[in-house]
């Protein structure tokens, strides 16, 4: 079965679309909340992503810090 043209477009330019959407959201946050509130939100999102990565990879904090050495 052949893919639709829209699906092929999204699969071909997936990371460009994701990058555009992320920067659009960050731009809207800068305009509505201000610089520092947006920076705090971005930092908290990165921390959450880090914890999610640890949980997805079945690691805990002690093994993560042991691997840093």
VOKE-168375 format. One line per field, with one value per residue (C-alpha): x, z, y; residue in three letters; residue number from 1. Coordinates in pm, 1 decimal. Layout:
! residues N
px	(X,...)
pz	(Z,...)
py	(Y,...)
aa	(ALA,...)
i	(NUM,...)
This chain:
! residues 69
px	(0.0,136.5,176.2,-15.6,176.8,126.5,270.8,569.8,629.5,624.8,852.0,1099.5,1114.6,1044.0,1328.8,1277.7,912.4,996.7,1262.2,1020.8,750.4,990.6,1125.4,772.4,668.4,982.5,917.5,558.8,677.5,933.8,666.3,402.0,601.4,928.1,1288.3,1362.5,1036.2,1095.9,1452.5,1326.7,1065.0,1328.1,1563.8,1285.5,1190.3,1551.8,1571.7,1247.9,1384.7,1699.6,1496.4,1278.7,1587.3,1720.0,1386.7,1353.5,1702.2,1632.5,1907.6,1900.3,2099.6,2373.6,2462.0,2443.9,2692.3,2917.9,2935.7,3047.7,3377.1)
pz	(0.0,-97.2,156.6,117.2,-9.9,321.5,519.3,282.9,328.1,708.0,704.9,470.7,668.9,1016.9,1201.3,1021.3,1123.2,1482.4,1499.8,1360.9,1611.1,1907.3,1810.0,1748.3,2098.4,2249.7,2058.6,2181.4,2537.7,2508.9,2391.7,2647.1,2959.8,2918.8,2890.7,3238.9,3281.1,2944.2,3040.5,3364.9,3171.5,2922.5,3204.0,3382.0,3057.6,3003.1,3358.6,3301.1,2975.9,3157.3,3426.0,3158.3,2974.0,3291.5,3354.4,2992.5,2994.5,3322.5,3505.1,3846.4,3974.2,4141.7,3823.1,3619.4,3846.4,3860.2,3478.7,3481.6,3650.6)
py	(0.0,339.1,617.5,939.8,1243.7,1424.2,1132.8,1109.7,1483.9,1454.6,1151.0,1321.4,1647.3,1509.0,1682.3,2012.1,2010.0,1916.6,2188.8,2445.2,2351.4,2361.2,2703.3,2832.1,2726.6,2883.3,3205.8,3221.3,3160.3,3442.2,3682.5,3586.1,3495.4,3679.2,3569.4,3432.0,3243.8,3078.7,2985.3,2826.8,2627.2,2506.8,2402.1,2213.8,2039.4,1933.8,1797.3,1606.6,1467.2,1354.6,1174.8,1016.8,896.1,736.7,567.5,446.9,297.2,113.3,298.0,449.9,743.8,541.1,351.0,670.6,847.3,540.3,543.0,906.1,815.1)
aa	(UNK,UNK,UNK,UNK,UNK,UNK,UNK,UNK,UNK,UNK,UNK,UNK,UNK,UNK,UNK,UNK,UNK,UNK,UNK,UNK,UNK,UNK,UNK,UNK,UNK,UNK,UNK,UNK,UNK,UNK,UNK,UNK,UNK,UNK,UNK,UNK,UNK,UNK,UNK,UNK,UNK,UNK,UNK,UNK,UNK,UNK,UNK,UNK,UNK,UNK,UNK,UNK,UNK,UNK,UNK,UNK,UNK,UNK,UNK,UNK,UNK,UNK,UNK,UNK,UNK,UNK,UNK,UNK,UNK)
i	(1,2,3,4,5,6,7,8,9,10,11,12,13,14,15,16,17,18,19,20,21,22,23,24,25,26,27,28,29,30,31,32,33,34,35,36,37,38,39,40,41,42,43,44,45,46,47,48,49,50,51,52,53,54,55,56,57,58,59,60,61,62,63,64,65,66,67,68,69)
